[in-house]
Amino acid sequence: MKKEEEIVRLHQEAYDRVAPYFEENVVPLFRPLAERLIELARIQPGEQVLDIGTGTGLAALLAAPMVGKTGYVLGIDVSEGMLAIARRKAPHQHFPSVEFRQMDARALDLPSGSFDMVVSSFGLPFSHPAPVLEEVHRLLRNGGRLVFQEWGTPQEGDDQAGEAFRRVLEKYRLQKLTGWAGRFRRAREASWDIWESLEESDAIAKMVKEAGFSRVEVFEEQHPTFLPSAEAYWNLQNSWASIRSEVEALSERRRKAFKQEVLRALAPLVSKKGILLPWAVIRVRGFKA
Ligand SMILES: C[S@@+](CC[C@H](N)C(=O)[O-])C[C@H]1O[C@@H](n2cnc3c(N)ncnc32)[C@H](O)[C@@H]1O
């Protein structure tokens, strides 16, 4: 299998496995971030909107009331597990203008020039960014817009909980990971450089321009987010495909010990507001001439 194909299949499997946890623990925290994204999209009634990497449908379902009855929203994702939840949240009789379909963002089986707007909330597969952005450009009609968000760089020194968690993870995670989890780890490690370079606004703007967008705007915002307890922090971490795959590979006994040590390490970091997640987000808006 080609390397790129393998990366997509690994993400598909990872999100299939993590879907219910992602919906329960990540989506409520992502909601305000997606609301901000949709605000920047300025979607109009009657527009045709595509949500790439829709997951459990967060951005698609925020866009739905904006396009109204005359518009259309299509959410696509490689993971059927994520899409099944999206479809449950949006039964056809209540959301007649919304559809969810399984598709790979690198090769969208959709006609050129058929969308007014493409949105994506942490859903563009950036282990291979250029072909995806070119596909998006092809799908947009002239005058169409792309709006997406990805992780930015948190303020220096803010991520104490993340550092504590990673220290304990480093101690417990298996050095040698076999099977699909091992392949998923290697695929993630192989794309670290790309992800890191994309935390820079200039690099991301350049890449979007190179895909053919005539005007590109980049917005960087801090979104400090709080979790009420160390237990909630543990549950959140276990809802990311990357962490869950490492944790599931441990024996029951090691997993319990790992969790106890994480809870102990986080206890001093629970302030009156809770545990800080120093989230920083880059949002990009591109226009097709
Ligand atoms: C971090 S989740 C974001 C989900 C959702 N947009 C949200 O904000 O809650 C990333 C999503 O991108 C999907 N994804 C990864 N690679 C993809 C690809 N090549 N094509 C389509 N979707 C992909 C994953 O299956 C996953 O559902």
The ligand as a Tripos MOL2 file, in Angstrom:
@<TRIPOS>MOLECULE
LIG
   27    29     1     0     0
SMALL
NO_CHARGES

@<TRIPOS>ATOM
      1 C1         -9.8280   16.1260   14.9600 C.3       1 LIG1
      2 S1        -11.1670   15.3800   14.1030 S.3       1 LIG1
      3 C2        -12.2150   16.7980   13.8470 C.3       1 LIG1
      4 C3        -13.6810   16.4520   13.7260 C.3       1 LIG1
      5 C4        -14.6590   17.6230   13.6060 C.3       1 LIG1
      6 N1        -14.3810   18.4520   12.4490 N.3       1 LIG1
      7 C5        -14.6930   18.4640   14.8600 C.2       1 LIG1
      8 O1        -14.2700   19.6430   14.8380 O.co2     1 LIG1
      9 O2        -15.1830   17.9450   15.8990 O.co2     1 LIG1
     10 C6        -10.4590   15.0810   12.4970 C.3       1 LIG1
     11 C7        -11.3780   14.3140   11.5480 C.3       1 LIG1
     12 O3        -10.7560   14.2790   10.2370 O.3       1 LIG1
     13 C8        -11.0260   13.0060    9.6630 C.3       1 LIG1
     14 N2        -10.0330   12.7160    8.6050 N.ar      1 LIG1
     15 C9         -8.7140   12.3880    8.7370 C.ar      1 LIG1
     16 N3         -8.1550   12.1620    7.5310 N.ar      1 LIG1
     17 C10        -9.1430   12.3600    6.6040 C.ar      1 LIG1
     18 C11        -9.1890   12.2890    5.1790 C.ar      1 LIG1
     19 N4         -8.1040   11.9620    4.4620 N.pl3     1 LIG1
     20 N5        -10.3590   12.5720    4.5660 N.ar      1 LIG1
     21 C12       -11.4650   12.9000    5.2790 C.ar      1 LIG1
     22 N6        -11.4880   12.9730    6.6240 N.ar      1 LIG1
     23 C13       -10.3340   12.7160    7.2880 C.ar      1 LIG1
     24 C14       -10.9630   12.0540   10.8480 C.3       1 LIG1
     25 O4        -11.6150   10.8190   10.5740 O.3       1 LIG1
     26 C15       -11.6430   12.8750   11.9460 C.3       1 LIG1
     27 O5        -13.0260   12.6340   12.0190 O.3       1 LIG1
@<TRIPOS>BOND
     1     1     2 1
     2     2     3 1
     3     2    10 1
     4     3     4 1
     5     4     5 1
     6     5     6 1
     7     5     7 1
     8     7     8 2
     9     7     9 1
    10    10    11 1
    11    11    12 1
    12    11    26 1
    13    12    13 1
    14    13    14 1
    15    13    24 1
    16    14    15 ar
    17    14    23 ar
    18    15    16 ar
    19    16    17 ar
    20    17    18 ar
    21    17    23 ar
    22    18    19 1
    23    18    20 ar
    24    20    21 ar
    25    21    22 ar
    26    22    23 ar
    27    24    25 1
    28    24    26 1
    29    26    27 1
@<TRIPOS>SUBSTRUCTURE
     1 LIG1         1 GROUP 0 **** ****
